[in-house]
Amino acid sequence: MTRINYNKLALANNDDPFLAAIASIQRRGETVQLDIHLFLVAVASRWASTGDVRPAIKMVNKLIDALPLGIRSNAIKAWVETHLGFKWDPAGMFKPGDLKHADLSIKKLANIRWWEFKPEPDYKPMDFTATLLTLIKKADERVRKNDPRDAINSDTLRAVKFAASGKTLGVADLLSAIQALDPQDMAHLMIELSGPQEQRQAA
């Protein structure tokens, strides 16, 4: 098999080297994704046989850290959470969950490959209005849950709703939205409203 020199690929005078490169990329990509799956199955198998979850956690975390950015790490994380029961920590690593080694089904998880378990979603161009409406709906749901960890300003949310609806923003709502601004944003707004001369002075 001829080794492909990607640095000189642009010098090719026909399509054959490009098609060979595509075939090589496909072949190596399929090998890498299968190697990752076999690695995960091996980690699960050792945990099932030893009962010690600590090496399993260590190896999975090291794998996640080592993955190239082009690999769909979120799909691998979803597979690990579902089939190994590990929990993803906000600090950026897995921790043991409630699943016990005796409950692992090695045969089952070996036949569920991570890239098939969570396929990559289809590419969709951005629909700004639809995205904004979805965000508003999500914000409304979070407001109803009244989770103290959320930071959703009701005045800002109302102003965004008005903008998304195409209606004219009322003076009272506009003032409320302005009052909700943090000091830095308020300062920027005042500079914008002050006129060219004051903007030059501020700069």
WOURCOR-V580757 format. One record per pair of residues at least 12 apart in sequence whose C-alpha atoms are under 10 Angstrom apart, sorted by sequence separation. I is the first residue (numbers start at 1). J is the second residue. D is the distance in whole Angstrom. If there is no record, write none. Layout:
I|J|D / I|J|D
This chain:
5|17|9 / 6|18|9 / 9|21|9 / 43|55|8 / 44|56|7 / 64|76|8 / 84|96|9 / 85|97|5 / 86|98|8 / 139|151|10 / 140|152|9 / 191|203|10 / 4|17|8 / 43|56|6 / 44|57|10 / 63|76|10 / 64|77|8 / 81|94|9 / 84|97|8 / 85|98|7 / 86|99|8 / 139|152|7 / 4|18|9 / 42|56|9 / 43|57|9 / 80|94|9 / 81|95|10 / 84|98|9 / 85|99|5 / 139|153|10 / 140|154|10 / 159|173|6 / 188|202|10 / 2|17|10 / 6|21|8 / 43|58|10 / 81|96|10 / 84|99|7 / 85|100|8 / 139|154|10 / 158|173|8 / 159|174|7 / 4|20|8 / 5|21|9 / 40|56|9 / 43|59|7 / 44|60|10 / 60|76|10 / 61|77|10 / 77|93|10 / 81|97|9 / 83|99|9 / 84|100|9 / 85|101|10 / 158|174|10 / 159|175|10 / 3|20|10 / 4|21|7 / 43|60|8 / 60|77|9 / 77|94|9 / 82|99|10 / 84|101|9 / 140|157|9 / 156|173|9 / 159|176|8 / 160|177|9 / 2|20|9 / 3|21|9 / 81|99|10 / 139|157|8 / 155|173|7 / 156|174|9 / 158|176|9 / 159|177|6 / 1|20|10 / 40|59|9 / 84|103|9 / 85|104|9 / 155|174|9 / 158|177|8 / 159|178|10 / 4|24|8 / 39|59|9 / 40|60|7 / 60|80|8 / 84|104|7 / 155|175|9 / 156|176|8 / 157|177|9 / 3|24|9 / 39|60|9 / 83|104|8 / 84|105|9 / 136|157|7 / 155|176|6 / 156|177|5 / 83|105|8 / 84|106|10 / 136|158|9 / 154|176|9 / 155|177|5 / 156|178|9 / 40|63|9 / 83|106|9 / 154|177|9 / 155|178|9 / 156|179|9 / 39|63|9 / 136|160|8 / 137|161|10 / 153|177|9 / 155|179|9 / 156|180|7 / 83|108|9 / 84|109|9 / 136|161|7 / 155|180|7 / 156|181|9 / 60|86|10 / 83|109|6 / 154|180|9 / 155|181|10 / 36|63|8 / 57|84|10 / 61|88|10 / 65|92|9 / 82|109|10 / 83|110|10 / 133|160|10 / 153|180|7 / 56|84|9 / 64|92|10 / 65|93|9 / 132|160|9 / 133|161|8 / 136|164|9 / 153|181|10 / 57|86|8 / 64|93|8 / 80|109|10 / 83|112|9 / 132|161|9 / 56|86|10 / 57|87|10 / 64|94|9 / 79|109|9 / 36|67|9 / 53|84|10 / 61|92|9 / 62|93|9 / 83|114|10 / 133|164|7 / 61|93|6 / 132|164|7 / 133|165|9 / 53|86|10 / 60|93|9 / 61|94|6 / 79|112|9 / 60|94|8 / 61|95|9 / 79|113|8 / 80|114|8 / 130|164|10 / 58|93|9 / 60|95|10 / 79|114|6 / 82|117|10 / 129|164|7 / 40|76|9 / 44|80|10 / 57|93|9 / 58|94|9 / 78|114|8 / 79|115|9 / 129|165|10 / 47|84|10 / 57|94|7 / 58|95|9 / 76|113|9 / 77|114|9 / 79|116|10 / 33|71|8 / 56|94|10 / 57|95|7 / 76|114|6 / 79|117|7 / 32|71|9 / 33|72|10 / 37|76|9 / 40|79|9 / 44|83|9 / 56|95|10 / 57|96|7 / 75|114|6 / 76|115|7 / 78|117|8 / 79|118|8 / 36|76|9 / 40|80|8 / 44|84|7 / 56|96|9 / 74|114|10 / 75|115|7 / 78|118|7 / 43|84|10 / 54|95|9 / 73|114|10 / 75|116|9 / 76|117|9 / 77|118|10 / 29|71|10 / 37|79|10 / 41|83|10 / 53|95|10 / 54|96|8 / 72|114|10 / 73|115|10 / 75|117|8 / 76|118|8 / 41|84|10 / 53|96|7 / 72|115|8 / 75|118|6 / 40|84|9 / 53|97|10 / 71|115|10 / 74|118|9 / 75|119|8 / 75|120|8 / 72|118|10 / 74|120|10 / 53|100|9 / 72|119|10 / 52|100|10 / 53|101|8 / 72|120|8 / 51|100|8 / 52|101|8 / 51|101|6 / 50|101|8 / 51|102|8 / 48|100|9 / 49|101|8 / 50|102|10 / 47|100|9 / 48|101|5 / 49|102|9 / 47|101|6 / 48|102|6 / 46|101|9 / 47|102|9 / 48|103|8 / 45|101|9 / 48|104|7 / 44|101|8 / 47|104|9 / 48|105|9 / 48|106|8 / 45|104|9 / 44|104|8 / 45|105|9 / 44|105|9 / 45|106|6 / 44|106|7 / 45|107|10 / 42|106|9 / 41|106|7 / 44|109|9 / 45|110|10 / 41|107|9 / 44|110|9 / 41|109|7 / 42|110|9 / 40|109|9 / 41|110|6 / 40|110|9 / 41|111|10 / 41|112|10 / 37|109|10 / 38|110|8 / 41|113|10 / 37|110|8 / 40|113|10 / 37|111|10 / 40|114|9 / 37|112|9 / 38|113|9 / 37|113|6 / 36|113|9 / 37|114|7 / 36|114|9 / 37|115|9 / 34|113|8 / 33|113|9 / 34|114|9 / 33|114|8 / 34|115|9 / 33|115|8
